[in-house]
């Protein structure tokens, strides 16, 4: 089968993957153009209680933890963790928070969904609701190194948007916007999700690179020359450095001065590309494992809390895109 035929086939499967009874009303113009998405019925949501002790949460306090599953079709089920206070669905107050984690397996707490467990529990204790999708691409399905990555990228953005659907469903009085906090690949897909979905009100962007091919070349050998150039050209509309230019929401960039995976010049290029955003960029004496540093976590929490206070005081701020 030719490359073109495989791409067409993958796109057909992707469209079926997220088919549903109605189109999303939360799509931006970019979302409608680049990231087709139809919400999956929440009747398919299954929440399985998780013992906080079994996921090694120390002193979780009054927090409920669930493993969520949303069956999209016979081939795929979206999965992740949900953290909320003991009172369950909220009448009012609180905010939805989506976490996108680093690429890695469960053996490394820094590079799996576990890196955000303690942070999600802390936010949940304060009355917020948090979701941490497990992730599909590239966590479970690696890069192909070809234009066939496009439907995989679209599918992963849709996986995050399903998590947003679940988060907003936990509030009886719907909030206007969600906070999204992403690290590594999770930060890259957070940028894409914000460009696609109007429900994202602010982002914390932790140590991403500007282009997928920088890291995808580690996951999959992509030969120099015409093959790599064709891949760059095909992926350009979906790159973080392309889509961050469209964001006008508050952004906090966090990077480590000693990051072993991110070149500082590349990080600066991504920050500079956010030309319309209300942005802050902070550099720390840290490696790529930003969640290991209490001072960085506290700094992130303070920025988020300040924004939440502004949103609560003036809902019009949260309603802006």
N, C-alpha and C positions, 0 to 999 in steps of 0.2 A: 504494500500500500504506500502511495506517495505521501510526502510530508503534508501537502495540502489536504489530501483526503483524510489523513489522521487528525488534522486540526479540525476539519469540518465534523468528523465523527465525534471528537471530544466535545466540541461546542454543542452538538445535539444532545449528548449525554448530560452536559452541564445544565442545559435548559430544562431537561426532564428532571434533573436532580432537584431543582428548586421550583418546580411547577406547583401551582396552588390555585385557589379559586379567585383570587383578585391580585392586582398589582399593588406594590407597596406605595403608600401615600407619603413616604418619608424620603423618597429619592431626590437627590440634587440633580441638576442637569447632567453633571458628570456621571452620577449614579445611573441615570436612565440610559446614558450613551455607552458607558463602558462596563457597568456592573449590573446586568439584568438580575432582578431578584423579586420573587414572590414569596411572601411570608408563609411559613408552614403553620397549619392550624395548631393552636395551643392545646387542643384536645389530645394531641399526640405526646404532650409533655409528661414524662414520668420522673418523679423525684424520689430517690432512695436515700433515707437518712444515713448519715455517716457519723460514726463515733469520733469526735475530735481527737481522742487519744490515739486512735489507730492511724491518724495522719500526722501524729507527733506534734500536735498543737499544745504548747505549754500554757497553762492557765487561760484557756479560751474564754472563760466567763460565760455570760448568758448569750450564747450564740448557737444557732442551728446551722448545721452543715449538711448539704445534700449533694449527691452525685446526680446530675440531670442527664436525661436522655431525650432526644427529640428525633423520632424516626422520620427521615426525609423521604426515603423510598426503600425498596427492597435491598438496595446496594449500600446505603449509607445512613448512619445515625449520628447526629451531632451530640457530642458529650462534653461535659465539663463539671465544674464545682460551683455551687451556689452557697453563699454565706449571708445569713440574715439574723436579726435579733430574735429573741424568744417569742416576741409578740406576733411574728409571722407577717402577713400582708399589712402594709402600712396605710392608715387612714390619711395621714398627711405628714409632711416633714420627711427628712431623709432624702438621699439622692442615690440614683443607680450608678454603679461604678463597674466598668469592664476592665479586666486585666488581660494583657497579652504577654505571654511569657517567652523566655529565651528558648532556643532550640536545644534539646537534649533529652536524655532519658531519666527515669525516676531515680537512678542510682546517684545522680548529681543534683543535690537540692538547689544549686544555683541556676541550673539550666533546664528545669522542668517547671510545671505548674506549681510545684511546691515552693518555689522561691517567693511567691506572693501569698502563701497561706496565712502567715502571721499578720501581714498587712491587711488582708481582706477581713480577717477576724476582728482586728482593731477597729476598722471602719464600721463593721456590722454592729459591734457593741455600742456604737454611737448612733445607731438608728438608720444606717445606710444599708443597701443591699448590693452585694458584689457577686460577679460571675467571673470565672476563670475558665474559658474554653480550653479543652485539651489540645485542640489544633489538629488539622489534617495535613495541609501542605505548608512547609516541607517536613513537618514533624513525622507524619506517617507515610506520606507519599513524596518522595524526593523530587528534586528538579530533574527535568529531562535534558536541559541544556539546549532546548529548541523552542520554537514558537508554541509548541504544545504546552508550555508552562502557562500560557495565558488563561485557559479555562481553569487550571489549577489555582492560579492567583484569584480569579473571580470567585471560585468556589470557596476559598479560604475567607475572603471578605464576606461572603454570604454566611459563612459559619459564624463570624463575629456579629453579623446583623441578626442572626437567629438568637444569639446570646442577648442582644439588645431587646428583642421581642420578649424574651423570658424575663429579663430584668424589669421592664416596664409593666409586665403583667402582675408583678408582685406589689404594686401600689394601687390602692383603691382610688386615690386622688392622683392622677397621672402627673408626674413632673414633666417639665418642658424639655429638659436636656439631661444627658449622661456625661459623666467624666470617664475618660479612657486613659489608662496608664499602661504603657507598653515598653518592653525591653527587648533589644536585639531584633530578631525577626518580628516579634510581637509589636515592637515600635513601628516597624515598616508597615505592617498590615494595619496598625492603628491609624497611620496617616491616610492610607487608602480608604479605610472605613469612614473616616471623617470627611473625606472628599466625596464619598458616595451617599452618605446618610445624614439628613438634617438633624437627627436626634443627638448627635455628638456635639456637646457644648464646649469642651475644652480637652486638651491632650497634655499628658506628661510623656515626653519622648526620650527614652533612655538608650543611649549608645547604639543607634542604628547606623547603617551605611546608606549612601545616597542611591545606590543602584543594586538591584537584586543580583546581577551577574558577578559582583565582587565576591559575594559569599557562595553563590550557586556554583562557581567554578571550583570551590572546595568540595562540594557535595557531588559534583559531576564533572568529569573532564570535558572541557569545551576547547577544541583546537583553536589556536590563534589563526587569524586570517579570515577568509570569507565566512566560515561557520560562526565565529564569534561575532563578527560585524553584523551578520544577519540576525543573530540572537539579540544583540543590542538594539537594533532598529525595531524589531518586532515588539520588544518589551518596553520601549521608551514611553509610550502613553501611560503605562502602568507603574512607572518607577516612582519611588517616594520623592525624588528631587523634582519630578514633573508635577506631581499632584499637591505637594506641600505649598506650591505657589498659589493654589486656589483657596487656601484656608485663611479665613479672617477671624478665627476664634482664638482665645488665649492658648498659648503654647509655652510649656516649660521644657527646654532641652537640658538633659543631664548627661555629661560625658566624664570619663576618667582620663586624667593626664597620662596615665601609664597603661592605657587600653591596648591589649595585645592583639585585638582583632580589628580595631578601627584606627585608620590614619587620621590625625588631627585635621589635616587639610581637607579631608573628605567630610568630616563632621562640620567644619566651618562652612563648606560649600552648601551643605543641606540647610544649615541655619540661615545663611545669607539668602537662600532661595525662598524662604518664607516671607515674601515681600509684603503681603497684606495682613499678616497675623499680628496679634498683640503678643509679642514673643519675649521670653527671657532665656538666656543661655548661661548655664553654670558649669564650670569645670572644677573637678575635684582631684585631690591626690588619691587616685584610686585606679584599679584595674577594670576590666570589663564586668567583673562580678559586683555590680553596683549595689545589689540588695544585701551584700555582706557588710556594708558600712552604715552603722546606726545614724551617723550624722547626715548621710545622704538621704536615708529614709525619713528622718525627722524634717529635713529641708523640704522634701517632696510633700510630706503631710501638711506642713505649715502652708505651703503654696495652695494646696487643694482646699484646706480648711478656710483660708482667706477668701477664695473664690466662692465656696459654698455659702459663706456668711454674706457675701455680696449678692448672691443669687436669692437667698432667703429674704434679704432686706428689700431687694428690688427685683421682682420676678421678670421685669422687662429685660434685665441684663441677660438672664438665662434664655430668654426667648429669641435673642439675637443670633444670627448665623454669620 
